């Protein structure tokens, strides 16, 4: 298991800037018994990322079940119900690292009734692995998994055609499934996705970490080789810089009596000393005077860096405000349209009132209209819908009690998304992706 990503700073071309450790977040998706948990367990085993006690437990349980092989799914299925039924129910996060990268894998369930869990697992991922059982080929759930990765703008998708050992490592079977999936790709609206096909046997380890002698017709990379060579700068969904202010720093000491900084995290792009910025919602302007990480000043803070910023002018800035570059303003409005994934057992209804949490800001919202429900298997839309049930996905119009400053999700993954809270129960009821 790896520790949480750490922030690092270094000198590049005489500019001191922030650099984060290379951490790749991956979501897995697949239908029941396609082998997601086994694939992840094999990945951990072949990279020697399993602890001795975990490996011993897998060996012991595999023998008790009468298997003549190691059941690697036991490495990830943590709930008792998962181990008993041999299925994945909740989203499990698995951590491992190699010499070049650290990885966080979200092992998501494949059942239709757990669509909300798939959305949750993929929402923060930069890459995805969609498993297909070589015996079954592309099925309805494959459409659903691809739709969700398309909806969430996951840039790099690996289609792992698994259980090749059960079809005698047939190249013909592999090519048929690849052709069927490529036909599915024609229905997507996010063309920037890179799709990579890899024939694997998670149980036997073929083409997971090591190349397989059973697929001489395949000349591509193994799964781990592909992950290792992914350039994180290429697969992150970047955009214009957004700096939501989380905290106003006013030290209670004589040495820093006049210090006033604004702490937060940079999303989308980078901010540098001297940049002209606009404070939202007041629309006042200033320039960045200093960028601090703890007590050290730096020239530039790129995306995903947590820093404290000071401004040249004494302008009013509070928690919940946002700093953006001049000329790069987001939309500022009291209404929005979004694709909503509903996650609550209580239905979303037209006219329903909820709390929208957008970054650190909360606003009251009313469902103005449910335009249509979207079938995530690419079978079309359903109109004249007045309510959404759990796991439904729909295009929804919302009216807000005060303006939010937001971007379209396709342009800015962080500033273009929000969560929906039921004010009566305080439950997270859904998530939205602004269109």
N, C-alpha and C positions, 0 to 999 in steps of 0.2 A: 504494500500500500504506500502511496506517495503522500507527502504533505501538501498543504495548500500552496498554490502558486505564489512565489515571492516576487517582489518588485526589485529590479536591478537598474542601476544607472551607470552610464559609461560615456566616455568622450568619443564623439564621431565627428571628424572634420572640424575640430576645434569648437564643436558645439556640444555642451553637456546635455544629454537627453535621457529620457526614461526608456528602459527596455524591460519587457516582461519575459519570464521564462517561457519556453515553447511548450504550451499545453494545448492539446487537441481534444476537443469534446466531440464524441461520436454517439449517435443514436442508432440502435439496432431495431429492426422491424422484421416481422415474419409471421406467417400463420402458425397455428398450433402444430407442434411437433416438427417444425421446419429446422430446428436445431440451433436457435439463437444462443441459448445458455450453454450448449455444448461447444459451440464455436468460440465463445468468450472464454470458457474454461480451457479449451485447447490453446488459445492464444496466451493465456496466463501460464499454462504448463510449459509450453515450448519456449517461452521467454524467461522461464525460471522465476516467475513472479509469485508463485504459490508458496506460502509458508509451510514449514515441515509439518506442523500440526494439522493444517488444512489438507495437505496431501495425504497424510495418514488417515484422516477421517474419510476422504474420498475412496481410498483403497479399501478401508474396512467396510464401508457401506456398499461399495460395488460387489465385494465378495459376499456380503450378507444377502444381496439381491440375486446372487447366482450368476453375475455377469463375468465373462472371461475378458473383460476390458474395463478400463477406468471410466466411470460415469462422470464426465467433466461438467455436466449441468449442475452437479452438486456444489460447484464452486460459486455459483451465482444465485441459485434459488434459495433465498434466505427464510421465507415464511414456511411454517409447518405445512400449510395447505398446498404450497407450491411443491414441496418435496414429496408429499403424499400423492398428489395428483399428476406430478410431472409436467406442470404447466407454470407459466409466469403470470402472476396476477398484478403485483405492484411494480413500480419502476425501481429498479435497483441500480445504484451507481457503483461501478467497479473502477479501481485505480491501479495503474501499473505504469512502469517507466522503462525506457531503453536508454542507451547511451546518448541519444540525440533528442528525445522528446519524452514528455510525460503525457499520459492519456487518462481521460475520464470517459468511461463508456456507460451510457444509459441503456440498460437492458429493459426494453419496454414490452408489455404484453401484446399478443397478437389477436386477441379475441375482439369481435365487433363491439361487445359491450364495454370494452376498455379503450375506446377511441380517445377519450379524454386523457388517459394515461399516455397514449402515444404522442398526443400533442404536447403534453407536459415534458416528456423526455426529449423531444426533438426541438423544443422552443429555444434552447440555448446551445444547440449543437452546430458545429461548422461542417461536419461530414456525417454521412449515414451509411449504414450497411443494411440492405434489404436482402433477406434470405429467401430463396425459392427452392422448394423440394424438387429435385430433378425428376422424380417420378410423377409429380402432379403438374409441374409447369406453372405458367402464369394463371392465377385464380383471382376471384373477386377481391380477396383480401390484399393481394399484390397491388391491385388498382388503388385500394384505399391507402396503403402504406406509401405508395408513390405520390398520391394526391397530397397527403399531409406534408411530405418532404418538399413538394412543389409549393404548397401554400405557405410554408414556413421559410421558403427561400434558402434551403440548404444547398450549398453550392457544389459539393462533391458527393456523389452517390455511388456506392459500390454495390453492384448486384452480384451477390455471392450465390451461385447455383450450387447448392449443397447436396450431399448424399450421392455424389457421383459414383461412389463405390457400389451403390445399389442398382445402377444402370450400366454397370461394366465400363464406367468411364467413357461412355459413348460420345464421340464428337458430334454425331448427328443429333443426339438429344440436346446437347449443349447449344448447338446452332439454332435448333428449332425454338428453344426457350428464348434465346437472344433475339431472334427475329420477332417473336411475339411481344417481347418487352419493348423493342424498338418501335413497334406499331403503337404501343401505349404511349411512348414518348411524344408521339405526334399530337396528343391531346393536351399537353401541358402548355401553360402560358408563361412559364419562366424558362426562357431558352438559354440562359447563362449557365445552367447546370451542366456539370461534366459527369457523364455516366461511364463507369468502368465495369466490365464483366469479368468475373473470375470463377473458374470451376474449382470447387473445393469438396473435400470430405472432412468435416469437422471432427468426426469420430476417429478417423485414421490419421488426420493431420496433413492430408494432401493439399499443397498450395496455400496453407494457412501461414506458416512461418517458413517452411522449407519447400523447395520445388519438388513436384511429384514426378516419379518415373512412370506413373500410370497415365499421364497426359502428355505424351510426346508431341501431340498436335497443338498444344498450347504453349506459346512462346512469351506470354506476358509475365507480369510481376506476380509475386505472391501477395496475399492480403497485407501482411506486415510491411513488405517492401513498398507497396503503394502508399500506405499510411506514413511510412518514414520519409518518403520523398515529397509529401504534400507541403507546399509552401503556404504557411499560415497567412502571409500577407495577401495571397491570391484568393483564399477561400473565406476570409472574413468579409462580411457584408459591411463595407465602409460607406461613409457618407460625409456630409458636412459636419464640422465639429459642433457638439452640443455639450454644455457644461451646466447641469442642474446644480444649484447651490444647496448642499445638505446642511451646512453649519456655518455660522458666522463666528470667526475666531477673534476673540477680544481677550488677550491675556490679562490677568489680574496682578501684574507685576510692574514695578517701577521701570525696569529696563525696557519693557515693551508696552508702556502705557498708551502710546499712540498707535499701536499696531492694530490694523483691521484687515483681516484676510477672509477669503471665502473658500471653504473646503468642499470638495466634491470629486467626481470622477469624470474624466473626459471620454465622451462617446463619439464615434464616427470618424473623426479626423484628428488633427493635432492643433495645439495652440502654442503660440510663442510670445515671448516678451516683445512688446511693440505692436502687437496685433490690435487693430481697432475693433472694439466689441460693442454690442448693444445689449442692454439689460432688459429682459422681459419680465413682467409686462409693462414696465414704466416707459420703455423705449428711450431711456437716457443712454448717452454714448460716453465711452471713455477708452483708454488704452491699457493693455496689460503692462503693469509696472514690474512685477516680480512673479516668479513661479517657485514655490518651495516644496520640498519633500523633507518633512521634519524641519530642521533648522538650516538646511543647505539650499542655496538658490541655484536654479537651473535655467537654461535658455529655452528649452522646448519640452513640452509634455505631449506625447502622441496619445492616440486612442487607448482606452482602458487603463490609463494612469490615474492614480488617486493623488491629488495634489492640493495645495493651498495657493490661491491666486490673490494678488493685490492689484488695485487699479490706481491709475495716476490721479484721478479726481475723487473727491469725497461725494460719491453718489450713493443714493439709498439702495441697498441690496439686502434682501432677506432670504431666509430659508424658503425654498420653493421657487425662487426666481431662477432664471436661466441666462447664462452668458452665451451669445452667439456672435460670429463674425459679422461685421457690417456687410450688407449685400447678400447674406446667406440666411435670411429670416425664414423660420418655419411658418406654417399656417397658424393663424390666431383666430379662433372661432368658438362659438357657443353651440355648435352642432357638428356632427361628424357621421360618416358612414363607414362601417367596418364589417369584416367577416368575423363572425362570432362563433366560437366553439363552446357549447353549453355543457357544463360539468355538474350541475346540481340536480338533485332528485325533484326539487320543486321547479315547475316549468317557468321559463321566461315567457311573459305575455305582453302583447301590445298594450301600452299604457302603464306597464310596470315601472316602478321606481327603484333605482339601485344607486350604489356608490361606485364611481369609476376611480380607480387608482392608476394614475399615469405618472410613472417615475415616483417622485416623492409627494406629488400633489394629489389631493382627493377632491372630487367634485360630485355633486348630486346629478343624476341623469335620469331621464325618462325615455322609455322605448317609444319612439314616435311611430315606427312602422317596421314590420318584418317583411322586407321586399320579396325574398324567396328563400327557400331552403335548398341547400346544395347537397346532392348525393355524392359522397366522396369516392364512389366507385366509378366516377366519370359517366354515370348513366343519365345525367341531366339535372334539372332543377324542378322544384315543386313550388307553385305559386299559390296565392290565397291562403297563406299560413298565418295563423294568429298566435301560435304558441310554439315554443321549442322545448323538446324533452332532452333528458340527459343523453349526451353524445351526438346531438344534432349539430350541424354546421349550417349557418345561414348568413345572408347579407342583411344587416340591421341598420336602421337610421336612429340616431340618438340625439336628444336635445339636452344641453347642459345648463346648469344654473350660473356658471361663470366660464369665461373663455379658458381653453387650454392652448398651449403652443405645441403643435405636433407636426410630424411629417407623415407621408405615406409610408406604409410598411415596406414596400418594395424599394424605397429610397433610403430608409433609415430603420433598421430592424429594432433598435432600442426605443427611439423616440416615436416610432410608429405603432407601438403595441401598448396594451393596457390590460388590467384585470378588472373583473366585475365582482363587486361584493354585495351580498344580500344584507341590507342594513338591519333586518330583523334578527338574523342568526349570526351575522358577522362571518358567514362562510364565504370562501372564494367560490363564486357561482359560475364563472366563465372567464374566457380570455378573448380579447379582440385584436384584430389586425387591420389597421386603418387603410382604407382604399381611396 
